[in-house]
Amino acid sequence: NVTSQREHIVLFTASLDSVHDLVTDSQAVIDRWTKIDVPDAHVSSYQLGLQALMATQDGLILFEEYFQNSLDTLVADQVRAEKASAQLEYAAELWRAAAEVAADEG
């Protein structure tokens, strides 16, 4: 439980740094993904996977903005956090859909 302004700053600074690293890493994964030579039989699952990667990155960017805003204002904006969480939930749905399509593609 964060009980002081100092703890808030320490926690949100570490979180911001971690999320920033994840955003950078996710871009590297997207860049590699787009270079895959996909057989025609797997284009649908590949495209869904790419959409899922991009949605994941979008969610991470929203969390990065949330943590930065929290540091700037010293207020943890739950609306921002919920928006970021919803984006990551959408990404998870896309991953599930990609897995289902991939299973059908063989």
C-alpha positions as CSV (number, residue, x, y, z in Angstrom):
1,N,0.0,0.0,0.0
2,V,1.4,3.4,-1.0
3,T,1.1,5.7,2.0
4,S,3.3,8.6,1.2
5,Q,4.0,11.0,-1.6
6,R,7.6,9.7,-1.7
7,E,6.4,6.1,-2.0
8,H,4.1,7.2,-4.8
9,I,6.9,8.8,-6.7
10,V,9.3,5.9,-6.2
11,L,6.6,3.3,-7.3
12,F,5.4,5.3,-10.3
13,T,8.9,6.2,-11.5
14,A,9.9,2.5,-11.4
15,S,6.7,1.5,-13.1
16,L,7.1,4.2,-15.8
17,D,10.7,3.0,-16.5
18,S,9.5,-0.6,-16.8
19,V,6.6,0.2,-19.0
20,H,8.8,2.3,-21.2
21,D,11.1,-0.6,-21.7
22,L,8.2,-2.9,-22.6
23,V,7.0,-0.3,-25.2
24,T,10.5,-0.3,-26.7
25,D,10.6,-4.1,-26.6
26,S,7.2,-4.4,-28.1
27,Q,8.2,-2.3,-31.1
28,A,11.2,-4.6,-31.7
29,V,8.8,-7.6,-31.7
30,I,6.4,-5.8,-34.1
31,D,9.3,-4.9,-36.4
32,R,10.4,-8.6,-36.5
33,W,6.9,-9.8,-36.9
34,T,6.4,-7.7,-40.0
35,K,9.4,-9.3,-41.6
36,I,8.1,-12.8,-41.4
37,D,7.4,-14.5,-44.7
38,V,4.0,-15.9,-44.1
39,P,2.6,-18.8,-46.1
40,D,-0.8,-18.0,-47.7
41,A,-2.5,-20.6,-45.4
42,H,-1.5,-18.6,-42.3
43,V,-2.2,-15.0,-43.4
44,S,-5.3,-14.7,-41.2
45,S,-3.7,-15.8,-38.0
46,Y,-0.6,-13.8,-38.8
47,Q,-2.7,-10.6,-39.3
48,L,-4.6,-11.2,-36.1
49,G,-1.3,-11.7,-34.3
50,L,0.0,-8.4,-35.7
51,Q,-3.2,-6.7,-34.6
52,A,-2.8,-8.2,-31.1
53,L,0.9,-7.0,-30.9
54,M,-0.1,-3.5,-31.9
55,A,-3.1,-3.5,-29.4
56,T,-0.7,-4.7,-26.7
57,Q,1.7,-1.9,-27.5
58,D,-1.1,0.6,-27.5
59,G,-2.1,-0.6,-24.0
60,L,1.4,-0.3,-22.8
61,I,1.6,3.2,-24.2
62,L,-1.6,4.1,-22.3
63,F,0.0,2.8,-19.1
64,E,3.1,4.8,-19.8
65,E,1.0,7.9,-20.1
66,Y,-0.9,7.0,-16.9
67,F,2.3,6.6,-14.9
68,Q,3.8,9.8,-16.4
69,N,0.6,11.7,-15.6
70,S,0.6,10.3,-12.1
71,L,4.1,11.6,-11.5
72,D,3.3,14.9,-13.0
73,T,0.1,15.5,-11.0
74,L,0.7,13.2,-8.0
75,V,-2.8,11.7,-8.6
76,A,-3.4,8.2,-9.8
77,D,-6.1,8.7,-12.4
78,Q,-8.3,5.6,-12.4
79,V,-10.0,6.5,-15.6
80,R,-6.6,6.4,-17.4
81,A,-5.7,3.2,-15.7
82,E,-9.0,1.6,-16.7
83,K,-8.6,2.7,-20.3
84,A,-5.1,1.1,-20.4
85,S,-6.4,-2.1,-18.8
86,A,-9.3,-2.2,-21.3
87,Q,-6.8,-1.9,-24.2
88,L,-4.8,-4.9,-22.9
89,E,-7.9,-6.9,-22.4
90,Y,-8.8,-6.2,-26.1
91,A,-5.3,-7.3,-27.0
92,A,-5.8,-10.6,-25.1
93,E,-9.1,-11.1,-27.1
94,L,-7.1,-10.7,-30.3
95,W,-4.5,-13.2,-29.2
96,R,-7.3,-15.7,-28.4
97,A,-8.8,-15.1,-31.8
98,A,-5.4,-15.5,-33.5
99,A,-4.9,-18.8,-31.7
100,E,-8.3,-20.1,-32.7
101,V,-7.7,-19.1,-36.4
102,A,-4.2,-20.7,-36.3
103,A,-5.7,-23.9,-35.0
104,D,-8.2,-23.9,-37.9
105,E,-5.4,-23.1,-40.4
106,G,-3.5,-26.2,-39.3
